[in-house]
Structures are given as structure tokens and as C-alpha cells.
Amino acid sequence: ERPRRCGQVTAQHWVEAVDADCRIVIAEGKPQGTKPYALAQLHTIGKMGNGYDRYLCGNAGTPSPVWIADFDGYQTVTVFGATVNPRRNYLDQLTKYPVWPLGSS
């Protein structure tokens, strides 16, 4: 059975749930300075003006829809609301191996 959706996803709205709109991947790549690969990519793609895209990176009033756990040489990346941009674009930029949902890219 396919995962179900927990709500309507837009660029400005997502649900923090492991549902049909969530993606979990293993990412690998070279770190950039002190940032692991997945975080460096997030900040590069999410950068705009003097801050970061709050619908990708979060800010004081909006929690980040992207959770990154850094391990030795790879990261586990969870993206809520990953089926719409800017989060889908972020995932497209990563060198990754899908974990959730199975068979996703």
C-alpha cells in the first residue's frame, strides 16, 4: 500500500510527517568548509538576499522542513513536503540514495 498524505503541501506549507510527501535519502558528497555536503547544498540553494529561504531553510518563525543527520562520510536527510519546490529542487541537487518511500527518487 502507498503512503498516505497528511495534508495539502505548497511551497509555504508542509506537514512534519513521514507521509507520501516526505522523502528520506542518504546523501554523500564532499564537505564544503565546515559544513557537511547536504547542509552546504541546502544553504547554497536556499540562499537569497541577506538570509535564507524560510520555506527551505526555516527561520526564527518557521522551523526547517529539512532535517540532516551527519555521519562519517554521509548524511541522512529528511525533507517534509518534498513534492513541491523549493524542497523538491533541493533533493534534485543532491547525490542521493532513496530510503523513503521505497522506490522513490
C-alpha positions as CSV (number, residue, x, y, z in Angstrom):
1,E,0.0,0.0,0.0
2,R,1.2,3.5,-0.8
3,P,1.9,6.0,1.9
4,R,-1.0,8.5,2.6
5,R,-0.9,12.2,2.6
6,C,-1.4,14.1,5.8
7,G,-2.4,17.4,4.3
8,Q,-2.0,19.8,1.4
9,V,1.5,20.7,0.5
10,T,2.5,24.0,-1.0
11,A,5.8,26.0,-1.2
12,Q,4.7,27.7,2.0
13,H,3.1,24.8,3.9
14,W,4.1,21.3,4.7
15,V,3.3,18.7,7.4
16,E,6.1,17.3,9.6
17,A,5.0,13.7,9.0
18,V,6.6,10.7,7.3
19,D,3.9,10.6,4.6
20,A,3.6,10.5,0.8
21,D,5.1,14.0,0.6
22,C,8.1,13.2,2.7
23,R,11.4,11.9,1.4
24,I,14.3,10.4,3.3
25,V,17.5,9.9,1.5
26,I,21.2,9.1,2.2
27,A,23.3,11.8,0.7
28,E,27.0,11.7,0.1
29,G,29.5,14.2,-1.3
30,K,32.4,16.3,-0.3
31,P,32.0,18.7,2.6
32,Q,32.4,22.4,1.9
33,G,34.4,24.0,4.6
34,T,33.0,23.0,8.0
35,K,29.6,22.1,6.5
36,P,28.7,18.5,5.5
37,Y,27.7,18.1,1.9
38,A,23.9,18.0,2.4
39,L,23.9,21.1,4.6
40,A,26.2,23.0,2.2
41,Q,23.9,22.2,-0.7
42,L,20.9,23.3,1.4
43,H,22.4,26.7,2.2
44,T,23.6,27.2,-1.4
45,I,20.2,26.5,-2.9
46,G,18.3,28.3,-0.1
47,K,20.4,31.5,0.0
48,M,18.6,34.6,-1.1
49,G,19.4,38.2,-0.4
50,N,20.8,38.6,3.1
51,G,19.1,35.5,4.5
52,Y,17.9,32.0,3.7
53,D,14.6,30.8,2.1
54,R,12.4,30.2,5.1
55,Y,10.4,27.6,3.2
56,L,13.6,25.6,2.6
57,C,15.9,26.5,5.5
58,G,13.5,27.8,8.1
59,N,14.0,30.9,10.3
60,A,13.0,32.1,13.8
61,G,9.3,31.8,13.0
62,T,9.3,28.8,10.6
63,P,11.0,25.5,11.5
64,S,13.1,24.0,8.8
65,P,11.4,21.3,6.7
66,V,14.8,19.7,6.2
67,W,16.4,17.6,8.9
68,I,20.0,16.5,8.4
69,A,21.9,13.9,10.5
70,D,25.6,14.0,9.8
71,F,27.6,10.7,10.0
72,D,31.1,9.9,8.9
73,G,31.1,10.5,5.1
74,Y,27.3,10.6,4.6
75,Q,24.1,12.3,5.8
76,T,20.6,11.1,6.4
77,V,18.3,13.8,5.0
78,T,14.6,14.0,5.8
79,V,12.6,16.5,3.8
80,F,9.0,17.2,4.7
81,G,6.7,18.5,1.9
82,A,9.4,17.3,-0.6
83,T,7.0,17.0,-3.6
84,V,7.0,20.8,-4.3
85,N,9.6,23.4,-4.8
86,P,11.8,24.7,-3.3
87,R,12.2,21.4,-1.4
88,R,11.9,19.2,-4.5
89,N,14.6,21.3,-6.2
90,Y,16.9,20.8,-3.2
91,L,16.5,17.0,-3.4
92,D,17.1,17.0,-7.1
93,Q,20.5,18.7,-6.5
94,L,21.8,16.0,-4.0
95,T,23.8,12.9,-4.8
96,K,21.5,10.6,-3.0
97,Y,20.1,7.1,-2.4
98,P,16.4,7.0,-1.6
99,V,15.2,5.4,1.7
100,W,11.6,6.6,2.0
101,P,9.3,5.9,0.3
102,L,10.8,2.8,-1.1
103,G,11.4,3.1,-4.8
104,S,11.2,6.9,-4.8
105,S,13.9,9.2,-6.3
